[in-house]
Amino acid sequence: MLKYLLVVTCIAWLGSLFGCTRKPKVMTIEQLSYPVIRILDTSPEGERRLYAEIILDKEALSLIPVQDLWYVTNPLVIDSNANVLEMKDIKNEHGGLWAMINPTGQMPVTFTLLQRKETGIEIARDLIANFNFLRSDLDSNRSEIRRERIRRATKVDEIIQIIGEAPPRNPAKVEIDNPNEKGFARISIRDGNIFKEGIVDSNGNDVVQSSSSMIVDDIADSLALVRFKRKALFVRLDDGYVSSEDLDSIDGFQHAEPFSCGLAMVMVNDVRFYLDSKFEKAFDLDFNFAESFHQDRAYVKVGDQHRIIDTRGDTVADLDYDEVNLQSPFCWQVTKIEQEKYLSGFVDLNGKLIANLIYDSVGRYDPEVKRIRVSRNGLHGFLDEYAKVAIPVLYEYAEPFAKGKARVAVDGRIFFINTDGVEVPE
């Protein structure tokens, strides 16, 4: 008898080692006791967010907000009988195109409900007491009181009642830029963690559908430049309503700049060229680098050759320098590299040298004060927008201008100057 008992014990022990465990119970949405509490764990933009919501019926349980759907992990359902279940194998009934057209909609989904091994009112209380509907309370003392009420609840119905006392979600924040001369304006909408941009007309009606996949870069007259997903697009605003589906169907560009001097610089497959007002290639030239036109001039690069061109694509000047950088609207910084030493000067819009290559460091042009910070042999000063000396290069230290003043130092004394180099109070 003892021998048989040992055999049975060994079998039981081996069974515990090799998985003779109870399979999770599968439940259907019809078997749940409503209302239920659904807990979603989402991580939009890397920020983890958990929140509990009350679901009144099976139809509502079969919908998940589109903005949450893409990020949701480990969703749970707790029904009124304190059954704790996991939502597994979630599948969208519509595809990504539907979601783009309905970015704030509810996506129909199917799923499997598996009852957790650990279930019941105690587990439900511990789960729900930690979620975000409580953290949204402005008064932290009120949150703690509600948590304690949840932990003492004996029924799920009591927990649902406490959840129902949560403050309403903050309404979406909507901002509309000042309209342009045609009445078109960028609209931005922030709804929780979701940020969307679009374009409206003078009556506030949508012209380009707001989308979290779009950034409005520029609106000029009746033409907008937007970035939608990974492409840049020009959109005519007087041709009727433009949906996200419309934008998705256009090929677009790898990069684009707004029209300036009647031309727009665009990039396709890392090659840059210019479009005219008919969206046709302005002249049969491609460039390694190209910038937007200003004053009917643009700096471009073909191979290793730097040049300035006009709006017909004709070469105004070939620039025999190692580097060229746009500074003010009236000059370019040019640089020669000799024995690993960088020396910079400036040329005008026709490529004529207007400041010799004597500066070993050059800052960025500040359009607010119309000054360029430069350095030579360890001393600092400022040029104007035409690369003429505005403040002599004599300071041992000089910061960029801020609110019309710059901090400088001479002979160890630190003080502030204005844009004319005159000392001013701090």
C-alpha positions in Angstrom: 0.0 0.0 0.0 2.8 2.3 0.9 4.4 1.6 -2.5 1.3 2.7 -4.4 1.0 5.8 -2.3 4.6 6.8 -3.2 3.8 6.3 -6.9 0.7 8.5 -6.7 2.7 11.1 -4.9 5.4 11.1 -7.5 2.9 11.4 -10.3 1.3 14.4 -8.6 4.7 16.0 -8.1 5.7 15.5 -11.7 2.3 16.8 -12.9 2.9 20.0 -10.9 6.3 20.4 -12.6 5.2 19.8 -16.2 2.1 21.9 -16.5 -0.9 20.0 -15.3 -2.6 23.3 -14.7 -6.1 24.6 -15.2 -6.7 26.4 -18.5 -8.1 29.9 -18.1 -11.8 30.1 -18.4 -13.1 31.7 -21.6 -16.2 34.0 -21.2 -18.2 35.8 -23.9 -19.4 39.4 -23.6 -23.0 38.0 -23.3 -22.0 36.2 -20.1 -20.7 39.3 -18.4 -22.8 41.2 -15.8 -23.1 44.8 -16.8 -22.1 47.5 -16.2 -18.4 46.6 -16.4 -15.2 48.4 -15.7 -12.6 48.4 -18.5 -9.0 49.2 -17.7 -6.8 50.4 -20.6 -3.0 50.6 -20.3 -1.7 52.8 -23.1 1.7 54.4 -23.8 1.3 57.2 -26.4 4.7 59.0 -27.1 6.4 56.8 -24.5 4.3 58.1 -21.6 2.5 55.2 -19.8 -1.2 56.0 -19.1 -3.7 53.8 -17.2 -7.3 54.6 -16.8 -10.6 52.9 -15.8 -13.9 53.6 -17.5 -17.4 52.4 -17.0 -18.9 50.4 -19.9 -22.7 50.0 -19.9 -23.3 47.3 -22.4 -21.7 44.7 -24.7 -22.0 47.1 -27.8 -19.9 49.7 -26.0 -17.4 47.1 -24.8 -16.8 46.2 -28.5 -15.5 49.7 -29.3 -12.1 51.2 -28.4 -11.1 54.8 -29.2 -8.9 55.0 -32.2 -6.3 57.2 -30.4 -6.0 54.5 -27.7 -6.2 51.4 -29.9 -2.7 51.7 -31.4 -1.0 51.9 -27.9 -3.2 49.7 -25.7 -1.6 46.8 -23.9 -3.0 44.3 -21.4 -6.6 45.6 -21.2 -8.7 44.2 -18.4 -12.4 43.9 -17.8 -14.1 43.6 -14.4 -17.8 42.9 -14.5 -20.4 43.5 -11.8 -19.8 40.0 -10.3 -16.2 40.9 -9.7 -14.9 38.6 -12.5 -11.5 39.9 -13.6 -10.8 39.1 -17.3 -8.1 39.8 -19.8 -9.0 41.1 -23.3 -6.8 39.0 -25.7 -6.4 38.7 -29.4 -7.9 42.2 -30.1 -8.6 42.6 -33.9 -9.8 45.7 -35.7 -12.9 45.3 -37.8 -11.7 48.2 -40.0 -8.2 49.0 -41.3 -5.8 51.8 -40.9 -7.5 53.9 -43.6 -10.7 54.0 -41.6 -8.8 55.1 -38.6 -7.1 58.0 -40.5 -10.5 59.2 -41.7 -12.0 58.8 -38.2 -9.1 59.8 -35.9 -11.3 60.6 -33.0 -13.8 57.7 -33.6 -14.5 54.4 -31.9 -13.0 51.4 -33.7 -15.1 48.2 -33.7 -13.0 45.3 -32.3 -13.3 41.6 -31.6 -11.5 39.9 -28.8 -11.3 36.9 -26.4 -12.1 37.2 -22.7 -10.0 35.0 -20.4 -10.8 34.9 -16.7 -7.8 35.5 -14.5 -6.8 32.9 -12.0 -6.8 35.7 -9.4 -10.2 37.2 -9.5 -12.9 38.5 -7.1 -13.7 41.7 -5.3 -10.3 42.0 -3.4 -8.3 41.8 -6.7 -10.7 44.3 -8.4 -10.3 46.8 -5.5 -6.5 46.6 -5.7 -6.5 47.1 -9.5 -8.9 50.0 -9.7 -7.5 52.0 -6.7 -4.3 52.8 -8.7 -5.6 54.1 -12.0 -5.7 57.5 -13.6 -9.3 58.6 -13.0 -8.2 59.2 -9.4 -5.0 60.9 -10.4 -7.0 63.5 -12.3 -8.4 64.9 -9.0 -7.1 68.4 -8.4 -7.3 67.8 -4.7 -4.9 65.0 -3.7 -6.6 64.6 -0.4 -9.9 63.9 -2.2 -8.1 61.2 -4.3 -6.8 59.4 -1.2 -10.3 59.5 0.4 -11.8 57.9 -2.8 -9.0 55.3 -2.9 -9.8 54.3 0.7 -13.5 54.1 -0.2 -12.6 51.7 -3.1 -10.5 49.5 -0.9 -13.3 49.2 1.6 -16.0 48.4 -1.1 -17.7 45.0 -0.8 -19.3 45.1 -4.3 -18.3 46.2 -7.8 -21.4 48.3 -7.9 -20.0 50.5 -5.1 -16.7 50.9 -7.0 -18.6 51.9 -10.2 -20.4 54.5 -8.2 -17.1 55.9 -6.9 -15.7 55.9 -10.5 -18.7 57.9 -11.6 -17.8 60.6 -9.2 -14.5 61.2 -11.1 -14.2 64.8 -12.5 -15.1 65.1 -16.2 -12.2 65.0 -18.7 -10.8 68.4 -19.6 -12.3 69.7 -22.8 -10.1 69.8 -25.9 -8.1 73.0 -26.1 -8.5 74.7 -29.5 -6.4 77.5 -30.8 -6.8 79.3 -34.2 -4.0 81.5 -35.6 -4.7 84.9 -37.0 -6.3 84.4 -40.5 -4.3 85.5 -43.6 -5.7 87.9 -46.2 -7.9 85.2 -47.7 -9.3 84.2 -44.3 -7.5 80.9 -43.9 -5.8 80.0 -40.6 -4.1 77.1 -38.9 -6.1 75.4 -36.2 -4.5 73.3 -33.5 -6.4 71.0 -31.2 -5.0 69.4 -28.0 -7.2 66.7 -26.5 -5.5 64.9 -23.7 -2.3 63.4 -25.2 -3.6 63.8 -28.8 -2.4 66.9 -30.7 -3.9 67.7 -34.2 -3.5 70.4 -36.7 -5.7 71.5 -39.6 -6.8 74.5 -41.6 -10.1 76.5 -41.3 -11.7 79.3 -43.4 -12.9 82.7 -42.2 -16.1 81.1 -40.9 -14.2 78.5 -38.8 -15.2 75.7 -41.1 -12.7 72.9 -41.8 -10.9 73.3 -45.1 -8.2 70.7 -44.4 -9.2 68.0 -42.0 -7.4 68.2 -38.6 -5.1 65.3 -38.1 -2.5 64.1 -35.6 -0.4 63.1 -38.6 -0.1 66.6 -40.0 1.9 69.8 -39.4 0.9 73.0 -41.2 4.2 74.7 -42.2 2.9 77.7 -44.1 -0.3 79.3 -45.5 0.1 82.0 -48.2 -2.9 83.4 -50.1 -4.9 80.2 -51.0 -2.0 77.8 -50.8 -0.8 75.8 -47.8 2.4 73.8 -47.3 1.8 70.9 -44.9 3.7 67.8 -43.8 1.5 64.8 -43.7 3.1 61.6 -42.3 6.4 61.4 -44.1 5.8 63.7 -47.0 5.5 67.4 -47.8 2.4 68.6 -49.8 1.2 71.8 -51.3 -2.6 72.1 -50.9 -4.9 74.5 -52.7 -7.4 75.8 -50.2 -10.0 77.2 -52.6 -10.7 73.8 -54.3 -13.0 72.5 -51.6 -12.7 70.4 -48.4 -9.5 68.2 -48.2 -9.7 65.1 -46.1 -6.9 63.0 -44.6 -7.7 60.4 -47.1 -7.2 62.9 -49.9 -3.8 63.9 -48.5 -2.8 60.2 -48.2 -3.5 59.7 -51.9 -1.0 62.4 -53.0 2.6 61.4 -53.7 4.1 64.6 -52.3 7.8 65.4 -51.7 10.5 64.3 -49.4 10.9 67.9 -48.4 9.6 71.3 -49.5 9.9 75.0 -48.7 7.2 77.6 -49.1 7.0 79.6 -52.3 9.3 82.7 -52.4 10.0 84.9 -55.4 7.5 82.8 -57.3 9.5 79.5 -56.8 9.4 76.7 -54.3 12.4 74.4 -53.5 11.4 70.7 -53.2 13.3 67.5 -52.7 12.7 64.1 -54.2 15.1 61.1 -53.6 17.6 63.5 -52.1 17.7 65.6 -55.3 16.6 69.3 -55.0 15.0 71.4 -57.6 12.5 74.3 -58.0 8.8 74.4 -58.9 7.0 77.3 -60.5 3.4 78.5 -59.7 2.0 75.8 -62.0 3.8 73.2 -59.9 6.0 72.3 -62.8 9.8 72.2 -62.7 10.9 75.8 -63.1 14.2 75.0 -65.0 15.9 71.8 -66.0 18.5 71.8 -63.2 19.0 69.5 -60.2 21.1 70.3 -57.1 22.8 68.6 -54.2 21.7 71.5 -52.1 19.4 74.4 -52.7 17.7 77.0 -50.5 14.6 79.2 -50.9 15.0 82.3 -53.0 15.2 85.7 -51.5 15.9 89.0 -53.3 15.6 86.9 -56.5 18.8 85.0 -55.5 19.5 81.6 -54.1 22.6 79.6 -53.1 22.8 76.2 -54.6 25.4 73.4 -54.8 26.1 71.2 -57.8 28.6 68.5 -56.9 31.4 70.3 -55.1 30.6 73.6 -56.9 29.0 76.5 -54.9 27.1 79.1 -56.9 24.4 81.8 -56.7 21.6 81.6 -59.2 18.7 83.9 -60.2 15.0 83.0 -60.6 15.6 81.8 -64.2 18.2 79.3 -63.0 21.1 81.3 -64.5 24.4 81.4 -62.6 25.1 84.8 -61.0 28.3 83.9 -59.4 30.5 80.8 -58.9 31.8 80.8 -55.3 35.4 79.4 -54.9 35.1 78.6 -51.2 35.0 75.4 -49.1 31.7 76.3 -47.3 28.8 78.7 -47.9 26.1 79.5 -45.4 23.2 81.9 -45.6 23.3 84.6 -43.0 21.2 87.8 -43.4 18.8 88.4 -46.3 21.6 90.4 -47.8 24.7 88.3 -47.5 26.2 84.8 -47.3 29.0 83.7 -45.0 31.9 82.1 -47.0 34.7 80.0 -45.5 38.1 78.8 -46.6 39.9 75.9 -44.7 43.6 76.2 -44.6 45.7 73.8 -42.6 42.6 72.8 -40.6 42.0 76.5 -39.8 38.6 77.9 -40.7 38.5 81.6 -41.8 35.2 83.2 -42.8 34.1 86.4 -44.6 31.0 87.5 -46.4 29.7 88.0 -50.0 26.7 90.0 -51.2 23.8 88.7 -53.2 25.9 88.8 -56.4 28.8 86.9 -54.9 31.0 90.0 -54.4 33.3 89.8 -51.3 32.1 92.5 -48.8 34.0 91.3 -45.7 37.4 89.7 -45.9 38.1 86.2 -44.6 39.4 87.2 -41.2 36.9 85.7 -38.7 37.6 82.3 -37.1 34.1 82.0 -35.6 30.7 83.3 -36.8 27.4 83.0 -35.0 23.9 83.0 -36.5 22.2 86.2 -37.8 19.7 87.5 -35.3 16.8 89.1 -37.3 15.4 90.8 -34.2 18.4 93.0 -33.7 20.0 92.6 -37.2 23.3 91.5 -35.8 25.8 88.7 -36.5 28.3 87.8 -33.7 31.8 87.2 -35.0 35.2 86.3 -33.4 38.8 87.0 -34.3 41.9 85.9 -32.4 39.9 85.3 -29.2 38.0 88.7 -29.3 34.3 89.2 -30.2 32.1 91.8 -31.9 29.1 92.2 -34.1 28.3 92.9 -37.8 25.1 94.3 -39.3 22.9 92.6 -41.9 25.2 93.9 -44.7 28.3 92.3 -42.9 29.6 95.8 -41.9 31.1 96.2 -38.5 28.4 97.5 -36.1 30.2 96.8 -32.8 34.0 96.5 -33.0 35.7 93.2 -32.3 37.3 94.0 -28.9 35.4 92.0 -26.3 37.0 89.1 -24.4 33.6 87.6 -24.1 30.2 88.3 -25.7 26.9 86.6 -25.5 24.1 86.7 -28.2 21.6 89.6 -27.8 18.5 88.9 -25.7 15.8 91.6 -25.4 18.0 94.1 -27.1 21.0 93.6 -24.8 24.2 91.5 -24.8 26.5 90.6 -21.9 30.1 91.4 -22.7 33.5 91.5 -20.9 36.6 93.8 -21.3 39.6 93.7 -19.0 37.7 91.3 -16.7 34.8 93.7 -16.3 31.4 92.3 -17.2 28.6 94.6 -18.4 25.8 94.9 -21.0 25.6 96.8 -24.3 22.8 97.7 -26.7 22.9 97.0 -30.4 25.0 100.1 -31.0 27.7 98.9 -28.6 26.7 101.5 -25.9 26.9 100.3 -22.3 23.4 100.0 -20.7 22.1 99.0 -17.2 21.5 95.3 -16.5 
